Amino acid sequence: MYATTIRQYGDASTLRLENNFDVPDPKPNQVLVKVNASSVNPIDLMKREGYGKTIFEKQRKDLFPWILGSDFSGTIEKLGSKVDKFNVGDEVWGCTSNANSGTHAEFVSIDIDEVTLKPQNLTHLEAASLPYVALTTWSALVRWSGLRPNDLNGKKVFIQGGAGGVGCFSIQLFKSLGCEVATTCSSKNIALVESLGADHVIDYNQDNFYEVLNDYDIAYDLLGSNVLENSVEKCCQILKTENSSHYITLTHPLVNTLDSKGLILGAPHALYLRHKQKKQYTPINVHWSIYRPSLSGLEQLTALVEDQSIKPIIDSIYNINELNKAHEAVATGHVSGKVVIDHIQND
């Protein structure tokens, strides 16, 4: 089979389309999927450069070549011996957290708690754009913040960075749950985020959100201090100073701390940093979110797509043999929605 791999950490030029890989044999609790489409997330670029290697290298069966990619949409080719909820030929979608199951490949073996039937109203290209960004937000809300969907009705939510993949999904999700939504973006994306349901849009080139907004319940920070200095402080500044307020970030220092100090020293130091930040902003709840798979989240996403509460937003489509160009596009930080990878043209 073919797969796009890296054989060392580095820039987008390290990505290579290779052939003659063995088709993986699914484990008893896995299905083998022929991939029609995958997508690129910022985490893929970070992994390619060595981010998280303290964790991911321990998980990988072989250090290199490494096949990246998490999102997938495709067709089941083979069932593991313990799988009874799917049939060969089923069209499925999902997102894998298994470092040995990269989806930028012709075939991939997927754990059954990370796959479900694809919504019939989406193409494979559309479907591949959604699972990672959706489950990232699902993890942030449900697992790490302890917020259930029915807790969010009537809440005022701020999304820092609304035009990217996670942002486009999150605007739609929060609106479907009855929230009032504010977000930031550049002028070229104002119409897009408004079309997704954003009630208040701040052009970050014109205004500072922390000087415009106040009295919010939730700040969902997708950009962090890499883009905005003292991002946590400025996001918390717009929140109600109450124990019902939540600041949720995807860009905390946990993984970088583990990479720089190793697991033994890094884990306690990261916990210390998190505790220090939580204490600093009390009574506001501060949450460091990490992606976690969730079959219930994926099934909820399927329902939201089928009732058209959520629609995919695709910035551009590249062929699997152009994955390096797709990475370069995402690296600009100016994509609107998701960059999707088409596998079919390579067959």
C-alpha positions in Angstrom: 0.0 0.0 0.0 1.0 3.6 -0.2 1.6 6.0 2.7 3.0 9.5 3.2 5.7 9.3 5.8 8.5 11.1 7.6 11.8 9.4 8.3 13.1 12.2 10.5 11.7 15.2 12.3 11.8 18.4 10.3 10.0 20.8 8.0 7.4 19.9 5.3 10.1 18.6 2.9 10.5 15.6 5.2 7.1 14.2 4.0 7.4 11.5 1.3 4.8 9.4 -0.5 6.1 5.8 -0.4 4.8 2.6 -1.8 5.2 -1.1 -1.0 4.1 -1.0 2.6 2.3 -4.1 4.0 -1.4 -3.6 4.5 -1.9 -3.7 8.3 -3.9 -6.6 9.7 -6.6 -5.4 12.2 -6.3 -6.5 15.8 -9.3 -8.3 17.3 -10.9 -5.0 18.4 -10.0 -3.0 15.2 -11.4 -2.6 11.7 -9.3 -2.1 8.5 -10.4 1.0 6.6 -9.6 1.9 3.1 -9.1 5.6 3.4 -10.9 7.9 0.9 -9.9 11.2 2.6 -8.0 12.5 5.6 -7.1 16.0 6.8 -4.3 18.1 8.2 -4.5 19.5 11.7 -1.9 21.9 13.3 -0.9 19.0 15.7 0.3 17.1 12.6 2.8 19.9 11.8 3.9 19.9 15.5 4.4 16.1 15.5 6.4 16.3 12.3 8.8 18.8 14.0 9.2 16.5 17.1 6.5 17.9 19.4 5.4 15.3 21.9 8.2 12.8 21.0 8.6 11.9 24.7 5.1 10.5 24.6 4.7 9.4 20.9 8.0 7.6 20.6 7.1 5.4 23.5 3.8 4.5 21.7 5.2 3.8 18.2 6.1 0.2 17.3 8.8 1.5 14.9 10.3 5.0 15.4 10.5 5.7 11.6 9.1 5.7 9.1 6.1 7.4 10.8 2.7 7.9 9.1 1.0 11.0 10.4 -2.7 11.9 10.2 -5.7 11.4 12.6 -8.9 12.2 10.7 -10.3 9.7 8.2 -13.3 8.8 6.1 -13.4 5.6 4.1 -14.8 2.1 3.7 -14.3 -1.0 5.9 -12.2 -3.6 4.2 -11.8 -6.2 7.0 -13.1 -6.8 10.5 -11.1 -7.8 13.6 -12.1 -11.2 15.1 -14.1 -9.5 17.9 -15.9 -6.9 15.9 -19.6 -7.5 15.4 -21.1 -4.0 15.0 -19.8 -3.3 11.5 -19.9 -5.0 8.1 -17.3 -5.0 5.3 -18.3 -2.2 2.9 -19.6 0.1 5.6 -18.7 3.8 5.0 -17.2 5.0 8.2 -15.4 8.1 9.7 -13.5 9.0 12.8 -10.3 10.1 14.3 -7.5 7.9 15.7 -5.2 8.7 18.6 -3.1 5.6 18.0 0.5 6.7 17.0 0.8 3.5 15.0 -2.4 4.2 12.9 -1.6 7.3 10.8 -4.3 8.0 8.3 -2.3 9.5 5.5 -2.2 6.0 4.0 -4.1 3.8 1.7 -5.3 1.5 4.5 -5.3 2.0 8.3 -6.4 -0.2 11.2 -8.7 1.7 13.6 -9.8 0.8 17.1 -13.6 0.3 17.2 -14.1 3.0 19.9 -12.7 5.6 17.4 -14.9 4.9 14.4 -18.6 5.0 13.5 -20.8 5.1 10.5 -20.3 8.1 8.3 -23.2 10.6 8.0 -24.9 9.9 4.7 -25.3 13.6 3.9 -21.5 14.1 3.8 -19.0 13.2 1.1 -15.8 11.5 2.2 -13.9 14.8 1.7 -16.4 16.7 3.9 -16.4 14.0 6.5 -12.6 13.9 6.9 -12.6 17.6 7.9 -14.6 17.2 11.1 -13.7 14.5 13.6 -10.5 15.8 15.1 -11.7 19.4 15.6 -15.0 18.2 16.9 -13.6 15.8 19.4 -10.9 18.3 20.5 -13.8 20.6 21.6 -15.8 17.7 23.0 -12.8 16.7 25.2 -12.3 20.4 26.2 -15.9 20.8 27.3 -17.0 17.4 28.6 -13.8 15.7 29.9 -11.7 18.5 31.1 -14.2 21.2 32.0 -17.0 19.0 33.2 -19.5 20.9 31.2 -22.5 19.0 29.7 -24.3 20.3 26.7 -27.4 21.2 28.7 -25.2 23.3 31.0 -24.4 25.7 28.1 -27.8 27.1 27.1 -27.8 30.9 27.5 -24.1 31.1 28.3 -21.9 33.8 26.8 -18.9 32.1 25.1 -15.8 33.8 23.6 -13.7 31.8 21.1 -10.2 33.2 20.5 -9.5 32.4 16.8 -12.8 31.6 15.1 -11.8 31.0 11.5 -9.6 27.9 11.8 -10.8 24.3 11.9 -11.6 24.1 15.6 -13.0 27.6 15.6 -15.4 27.0 12.7 -16.7 23.9 14.4 -17.0 25.4 17.8 -19.0 28.4 16.7 -21.6 26.1 15.2 -21.6 23.8 18.3 -22.0 26.6 20.8 -24.8 28.2 18.7 -26.6 24.8 18.5 -26.4 24.6 22.3 -28.1 28.0 22.7 -25.0 30.1 23.5 -24.3 33.7 22.6 -20.9 33.6 20.8 -18.2 36.1 20.3 -15.0 35.4 18.3 -11.9 37.0 16.7 -10.7 36.7 13.1 -9.3 38.9 10.4 -11.5 41.0 8.2 -11.5 38.5 5.3 -13.2 35.9 7.6 -15.8 38.1 9.2 -18.6 37.0 6.8 -17.6 33.3 7.3 -17.8 33.3 11.1 -21.0 35.3 11.0 -22.5 32.8 8.6 -21.7 30.1 11.1 -23.6 31.9 13.9 -21.1 34.2 15.6 -23.1 37.0 17.3 -20.1 39.4 17.9 -17.0 39.4 15.7 -13.9 41.3 16.6 -11.4 42.0 13.8 -8.1 41.5 15.7 -6.3 43.9 13.4 -8.7 46.7 14.4 -9.7 46.0 18.0 -8.6 44.2 21.2 -11.3 41.8 22.3 -10.3 42.3 26.0 -11.2 46.0 25.6 -14.5 45.3 23.9 -16.0 42.2 25.6 -17.0 41.7 29.3 -19.3 39.5 31.5 -18.6 36.3 29.6 -19.0 32.8 31.0 -16.5 30.8 29.0 -13.3 31.7 27.1 -12.2 29.0 24.7 -8.6 30.0 23.8 -7.5 28.3 20.5 -4.4 30.5 20.0 -2.7 31.1 23.3 0.4 33.1 24.0 2.1 32.1 20.8 -0.2 34.6 19.1 -1.3 36.9 21.9 1.0 37.8 24.7 -0.4 37.0 28.2 -3.4 35.3 26.4 -4.7 33.6 29.6 -4.8 36.9 31.5 -6.5 38.8 28.7 -9.1 36.0 28.2 -9.8 35.8 31.9 -10.2 39.6 32.0 -13.5 39.3 30.0 -14.9 36.6 32.2 -17.2 37.0 35.2 -15.2 36.7 38.3 -17.2 33.7 39.5 -16.7 30.0 40.1 -19.1 29.3 37.2 -16.7 30.9 34.7 -14.3 28.8 32.6 -11.1 29.5 30.7 -10.2 26.6 28.5 -6.9 26.4 26.5 -5.5 24.1 23.9 -2.0 25.7 24.0 -0.8 25.1 27.5 2.9 24.0 28.3 2.2 20.4 29.4 3.7 18.5 26.4 6.6 21.0 25.9 7.4 20.5 29.6 7.5 16.7 29.2 9.6 17.0 26.0 12.2 19.4 27.7 12.4 17.7 31.1 11.4 14.1 30.4 8.5 12.2 31.9 9.9 11.7 35.4 10.8 15.4 36.0 8.4 16.9 33.5 5.1 15.5 34.8 5.4 17.0 38.3 6.7 20.3 37.0 3.7 20.5 34.5 1.3 19.8 37.4 3.0 22.5 39.4 2.6 25.0 36.6 -1.1 24.1 36.1 -1.8 24.4 39.9 0.0 27.8 39.9 -2.1 29.1 37.0 -5.4 27.7 38.5 -4.6 29.4 41.8 -3.7 32.7 40.1 -7.1 33.1 38.4 -9.4 31.7 41.1 -12.4 31.7 41.3 -12.4 31.3 37.5 -11.8 27.7 36.5 -8.7 27.2 34.3 -8.6 24.0 32.2 -5.7 22.6 30.2 -7.3 20.5 27.5 -5.7 17.5 25.7 -7.3 15.6 22.9 -9.0 12.3 24.0 -11.0 9.9 21.9 -14.7 9.6 22.6 -17.1 7.3 20.8 -20.0 9.1 22.4 -18.6 12.4 21.2 -18.2 11.0 17.7 -21.8 9.7 17.7 -23.1 13.0 18.9 -21.2 14.7 16.1 -22.8 12.3 13.6 -26.3 13.4 14.9 -25.4 17.1 14.7 -24.2 16.7 11.1 -27.3 14.7 10.1 -29.7 17.3 11.5 -27.5 20.0 9.8 -26.6 21.8 13.0 -23.0 21.3 12.0 -21.6 21.7 8.4 -18.0 21.1 7.3 -15.9 24.1 6.3 -13.2 23.3 3.9 -10.4 25.7 3.0 -8.7 23.6 0.3 -8.2 20.1 -0.9 -4.8 18.5 -1.8 -4.0 15.1 -3.2 -2.2 12.6 -0.9 1.0 13.1 -2.9 0.9 16.9 -2.1 0.8 16.5 1.6 3.9 18.7 2.0 2.0 21.5 0.3 -1.0 20.9 2.6 1.3 21.2 5.6 2.7 24.5 4.2 -0.8 25.9 3.8 -1.7 25.1 7.4 1.6 26.5 8.6 0.6 30.0 7.3 -2.0 30.2 10.1 -4.4 31.8 7.7 -6.6 28.9 6.5 -10.4 29.3 6.8 -11.7 25.9 8.0 -9.9 22.7 7.2 -7.3 21.5 4.7 -8.4 18.1 3.4 -6.5 15.3 1.7 -8.0 13.4 -1.2 -6.7 9.8 -1.5 -8.8 8.6 -4.4 -6.8 10.3 -7.2 -3.8 8.3 -6.1 -5.4 4.9 -6.6 
